[in-house]
């Protein structure tokens, strides 16, 4: 007997009128995942962690991890944290030709089939079939037709189902994957320009997408897989960029959300929900946007904490020349300057504005350089320096006032690692407030 996917229960609860949802933590950062596990360990909730196709793929992605490597990485952290492995849900985000969109369709889709197969065989049970982007030989002057998007998505679903059958033969009882579809998929990592424009998905486009995908799945004989299509990615009117945040407007999304609630067995997945207020996130869940994806906001919070700890370190050891300081802020910026391809297309304006964006942008392109060996060495030195002495609470009050209050309340210890993780938990708390009904 196969294990039931808890995301199916989420959809059922939503359709029964419960304002419940789940945060999808789209991150490969070790500190973020550790913070999430520490936090979720105090609950009985599942923890959904997703890897995008550019982070993790059959060639390693920018993290250097293949799907099975990412699974092992997350489960290793779970073991170290004492977090129950069975409560971890692994998701694959933007699985399709994203990474190979400059290639002809035959090449891009062949790579996409390998990508999907590897994710499913590795035990990822939330699969975002994203074929929304044009590939090399599609007409660059015309929008990609929904029928093409749906046909390609259904073809990938065939591969996913075959991979699941193979996994099931190896591991009887393995959980069946659920699928996310959609043709209005925001660009991974946030908007690249404040002038791109933002339009809420129309009811007509949403319904047409659902029907076109349903027909494409039926044409491939995927009735069982269609029963596990749980969500559609739409644009409910939320986005963020370098310095801007488009806040959720419930009235603007009213018609779309009403149409979503009228359909059985489907909820909405909201991308780019980073930096929304807790109240806005809660309204989104109440309106049927039950899966809230967050990524850059998590590492943005981590980066804020690291910068604050670096400033504390500078004050502590300002008159201690024998202590080699980490200079973390500068080391990270130097790493970014060595690899401008990670941020150049996202940050625009004068040199002064770009310099600030590298450090402080909501797009948080700095996350791509956190794994850099020199940055990691600097981070380790920072934590070792702060761990070698007691941090005056006055400095914590100055640079991390929220964490100072948590220390006063006895919620966390006065340790650099605890301060770091707790700052990330601030962000995660917004999503728990939004997705967990009061009293649960």
N, C-alpha and C positions, 0 to 999 in steps of 0.2 A: 504494500500500500504506500503510495507517494505521500510526502508531507505537504500539507496545505500551505500555500504562500500567504503570509499575513497581509500582503497588499490586496488580496481578494477580499479579506475581511474588512479592510479599510473602505473599499468601494461599497460593500454591502451596508456598512454602517452609515456612510454618506447618503446612500439611497433610502435608508430608513429614517433620514432626517437628523442624524447626529452630526454636529459641527466638529468633525474630527479629521485630522490630516496627518501628514508626516513630512518632516524636513529631510530633504535629500542633500547630504553633505558631499559636495562635488570637490574632492580634494585628495591629494596624495601626500600632503604634508604630515610628517610624523608627529609634530607637536600638536597640530590641530586634532588629529585622530586620537592621540593620547588624552587630550583634554575632553573630547567627546565621550570617550569610553569611561573616564573617571566620572563624568557628569551623569551619563545614562546608567551607570552602575547602581545609582541610588534609586532607579526606577525599574519598572518591569517592561519598559518599552523596547521595541526593536530599534536597531540603529542602522540606518540606511547610508551607506558610503558608496559614492559613484566615482568611476574613473572615466575620463573622456578619451576619445579615440586618439587625440594628439598627445595625451599624457601617457597612455598605455596602449600598445598595439603589438602586432606580431613581430615588429622590428625593435620594440622597446620604447618607442615614443620618447618624449623629452625627459621622462623619469628614468629611462633605461630599463623599465620593467615590462615584461610581457604579461598577459592576463593572469597566468598561473603564478607568476612572481608577485603580482599585486595582491592576489588572494593570500599567498603565503605571508606576505608582509603585514597585511591587516590582521590575519589570524595570529601571527607572532605577537603583535602589539596587544591583541585581546588576551592572549595567554599571560603576558607580562602584567597586564592591568587587572587580571582576575575577572575579565568580562566574559560572560557566557558566549561561546562561539555560535551557538544556535540562534542567538538573538541578532547576529550580524546579517544584514541583507546587503549583498554586493550588486551594484548596478553598473551597467555600461551605457555611457552617454554619447550621443551623436555618433552611433555606430552606423557607418555607411561610407560613402566615398569622400568625406570631408578632407581627409589627409591626402587624397589622391585626385582631387577635383581638377587639377590641371591636365590629367591624363585622359585619353579617350575612354568612352564608356566601357568598352570591353575590358580594358586594363583596370580602370577604377572599380568596376563592379567585381572583377575577379579578386582583387585585394580585399574588397568589402566582405565577400563571402568567407574568405579566410579569417578575417577579423571577427566576424560574428561567430563562426565555428569555435574559434579559440576561446572567446568569452564564455560561451555556453558550456563548453567542455571543462572550463575552469571553475564552474559552479556559480557563475553570475546568474541571478534569477530575476533581474529587472533589466529588460533590454529595450533601449530606445532605438527604434528603427528610423534613422534619419537619412532620407534620400532626397532632402529638400533642395540641395544645391545643384547648380549646373555643373556638368563635367566638361572635359576639354572639347568634345565635338558636339555639344549642345549649342543651340543658337544663342550667342552671347547678347543679342539685342532683344530677346523675347523672354518673358517669364516662363519658367519651366511648368509645363502643364501638369495639373494635379493627377491626371491619369498616368503620366509617366512616373511621377513620384510614387504613386500607390503601387504601380506594377513592380517597380524596382524594390520597394519595401516588402511586398509580398514574396518576391523571389528570395530576398534575404531571410524572410520568415521560414521558408521551406528549408533553407540550410540550418537555421536555428533549431527547427523541430527534428531534423535528422541528427543533429549534434546532441540534442537532448535524449533521443532514443539510444544513441551510443553511450551517453553518460549513464542512463538508467540501466543499461545492460551491465555496466561496470559497478554501479552503485545502486542496487535496488532500493527504492524509496526516495531517490533523489528528487528534490523539489522541482516542479515544472516551472519554466520561466513565464513571466508575464511580460506583455509588450506595451510600449508607448509608441503612438504614431502621430502624424501631423505634418502639415505642409507649411505652416507659418511658424518657423523655428527661429528664434532670435540667435544671432551670432554668438558663439561661445566666448565668454569672458567680457561681455558688455559691448556697448556701441563703440565704434571707433571715431565717431564724429557727433557733435551736438546738433549738427544740421541734417542728420539722416532722416528725421521725421519719425513719428510714432503714431500708429493707427491700431485701434482695437479691432481684433478680428470680427468681421461681420457674421451675423447669424447665417446668412446664405452660404458664405465660404466655409464656415464650420460644418454645417449640415452636408454640404457637397463633399467635403473632405471625408467625413465619416462614411457616407454612402459609397464613395469611390474606393476607399480602402476596403470596405466590406465586400464589394464586388470583386476586387482584385484578390482578396484572400479566398473567396469562393471559387474563383477561376483556377486557383492552385490547389483546391481541395483541402483548404486549411480551416475547416469548421471548428475543430478542436482548438486550434491556435487562436481563432477569432474570439472564442469564448474567454480567452485569457488576454485579450486586448483591453486594458483597464483604463487607459487615459489617452487624451488627445492634447498635444501641445498647441496652445493658442497664444495670442498676444492679448492679454487682458489690460494692457496699458501701463506696464511697469518696465522700467529700463534704467540703466545708469551708464555714465560715461566718465570721462576724465574728471570733471568737476561738477557734473549735474546728476540729479536723481529725478526721474519721473515717478511721482507718487501715484499710488493706486487711487483711482476715482471710481467709487462704487457705482455712481449714477451712469458714468460713461460705459461701464461694462454690464449694465443691468440686463439688457436684452440678450447679450451673449450668454450670461450666466443662467438666465431663465431657460434658454434653449438647452444648455448643458444639463440642467437639473431634470428636464423632461425626458432625457434619453436614459434607458435602463443600462446598468452595468458599465457606465463610463463616467469618469470624472475628468477634470482638467489638470494638466500639469503646467505650472507656471515657472518659466525660466527667468533668470535675471531678477529674482526677488531681493537680491542683496540691497541692504541699506534702507529698506522699507521700515516704517515704524512698527512696533509690536501690534498696535491697534489696526494698522493697515493690513498686516499679515493675517490677523485674526478675521478681519472682514473678508479677505480673500478665501479663507477656509470655509467660512460661513456661506460664501457664495458659490461653493463647489470647486474651487481651485484647491484641491486636496493635497496635491504634491507640490511642495515649495522647494525649488532648487536654490541652493546658495553655495557660492564658491569663493570668489574674490573677497567678500566681506569677512570671511573667516581668516584668511591670511593677512588681510588689511589689519584686523585686530591683533593678530600675532606680530605683525611688523610694528604696530604702535607700541606694543609691550616691549619689544626688543629695543626700540629707540629709547623708550623711557628708562629701561634698565641700563642702557649705554650711558645716558645722562647721569644716572645715579652713580654708575661706576666712575665716571669722570670726576664727580664731586668727592667721592670717597677716597680716591687715590690721587687727587690733584697734587698733593705734596708728598707723594711716595714714589720717587723716581726709580726705586728698585723693583717696582711692580710694572710688568709689561702689560699695558692696557690693550683692550680688544680693538678699539676704534671701529666698532661694528658698523656704524652709520656710514663711515667713509669707505670701509672695505666692501660693503654691499654696493655702493654707488660705483666704485671702481670696477666691480664685476659687471655691472650693467653697461658701463661704457665700453667694456671689451666685447659685449654682444649686443649691439644696438638693434639687431634684428628682432629682439624680443619685445621692444617697446616703441621703436621709431615711428611705425605707422599709426600708433595710438596717441602720441603726444605731439602737439602742434603749437606754434607761436614762437615767441622770442626765446633766446637761449636761457634767460632767467626763468621764464615760465616752464620750459621743458625740464630745467634742473629741478624745480619744485615738484613737477609731475612725477619724475623718476622716484622721488621719495614718498610723495603724499597722495598721488592720484587714487581716486576710487577704483579705477581700472586695475590697480595693484599689479602692474606688470613686474614688479620686484619679485613676485613669487617664483618667477621662472629662474631667478638666479640664486634663490635660497639654497639649492642643493650644491652650488659651486663649492669645490673643496676648500678654497681660501675663505669663503663666507662661513662654511661649517666650522673651520678651525677658529675663526674669530668668534663665532657664537659659543663654541665650547670654552674658549678662554674667558669670555664674558661671564658665563655661568660659574666657571671655576673661581674667578676673582671674587664674584659676589658671594660665593659659597664659602670663601675663606674667612669671612668676617660677618658680624651681625649687621644687617642693614638698618640704619637709624629709621625709625618710623616717620620721623619728620621728613626725610627724603621721599619715602613712599607716599606720604600725604601730598608732597609737592608734585610728584611726577605721575603717581598712580592713585589718585584720591579715592576712586571707587574701591580699589583693592585695599586701601588703608582702612576704609570702613568695614570691609569684610574681615580684616585682621582684628579690628576692635571687637567685632561681634563673635569672634572665635570660629569663623567659618573656614578660614584658611590660615596656614602657617606663614611666618615671616621668612620665606625662602624664595629665591629667585625663580625656581622652576614652578612653584605654586603660583607665584604672581603671574608668570607667563601664561600658564594654562587657564588661570582664572579670568584673565582678560578675554581669552577666546570664549570661555563659558558665558561671558556677558552677551556675546552675539548669539550663541546657541540658545540662551534663555529666551530671547525674543521669539524664537521658533517654537519652543516648548509652550510658551504662553499662547501662541496662535493655534497650535495643532492639537493640544491636549485639552479636552473639555474640563471645565472646572469641577473639582471633586473627584477626578479620576486618580 
